[in-house]
Amino acid sequence: MRSVAVTGMGIVCGLGASPLEFWSALCEGRSAVADIARFEAGGVRSRKVAEAAAFPEENIPRELSRVDKMAIYAAVQALASSGLGAWPEETGVSVGTGVSGLPENEEAYYKLLGGERLSRHLRNFLGHLPATTADNLASFFNLRGPRASVVNACSSSTASIGQAWLWVASGEAECALAGGADALSRLTVGGFNSLRVVSMERPRPFDQKRDGMVVGEGAAFFVLEPEERASSRGADILALMEGYGLSSDAHHATQPQPEGAGALECMRQCLLIAGKSADDVGHVNAHGTATVANDGAEAIAIARLLGERAPRVPVVSIKGAVGHCLGAAGALEAASAIMAIVHQEVPPCAGFESAGPGVKIHVPRERERAEIRHALSLNMAFGGNNAAVLFGRPR
């Protein structure tokens, strides 16, 4: 297996439309959570969401969905920062998503209810197919490599990055564009409200007063290529991607296994594949939804993984800042883990004040300097679908 380097990154989310804006806002402890403005959301328990910042769209086809536009914008950034100049034709594309073009489907449906002819909006009913974003990215950049669309709920884009890593590490692809994108929709905002897991104010990951999540939106994409190739062309290597793990609790449709057994197995598998141990982990970017069930189970799993080091290793969830971006959550959180390695510091866990019962891990309330050789990013999803990725400091 070849060593894989991360050489490019692009981001758009509630905290900004570039990696620098994203990281600066995270370290300042800012939050993008506010009342929804994108569409009318009457009748829901909570109107709190985290809408993505404005980004330039003039060079992106107008007919594409919001998800696809965010994905293309982030991918253009990733290419520019990688120094490649142009994508190799055989670049693979791996995308994690959730709703795809569902927001546009919803708008088309409301127009139909208002009496407009279906034929005028038929294409707006097709963009929700999960493969659409990967297909549009490949078409936009003329990429001919392997292609994958991962729809694993909240761990989708972590798994998509893992798939891309496998392509590059095994030699199936010389380069890969990997990440995730998701947008706010009436279905997701209303659906999570109906599950009664949405905060009435703001998410407080791992906090004793946590009362739920908020739905967010955004995109993050990365350029993955062999370390040897990146070094030979003088690329600025952000991090090495060293491992990837998956597990499935199959415990409950929406609730995690209470002791975090699946999450723990996933992280251990990731470290095993990377040839590392828990002692090598200097930072964990947690799933941290700020729901009672998730944070309790996840805190147990991380504490068991880290052992006696649990009180000292910084564990951060960025969902208090950017919301829960569903299919894009893992990609944005991987970006935070990579930035932590680049800057050798961790941001505060926005919304966290004091640890809830059973939370025996170190959750920073302020940005902290840290020696981070390896950072682990974990995501947990409905159905018990867990995914983890490990990044390392460049040699």
Summary of the structure (lengths in Angstrom):
residues: 395
radius of gyration: 19.5
end to end distance: 17.2
largest distance: 64.3
contacts: 1617
relative contact order: 0.19
helix: 38%
strand: 22%
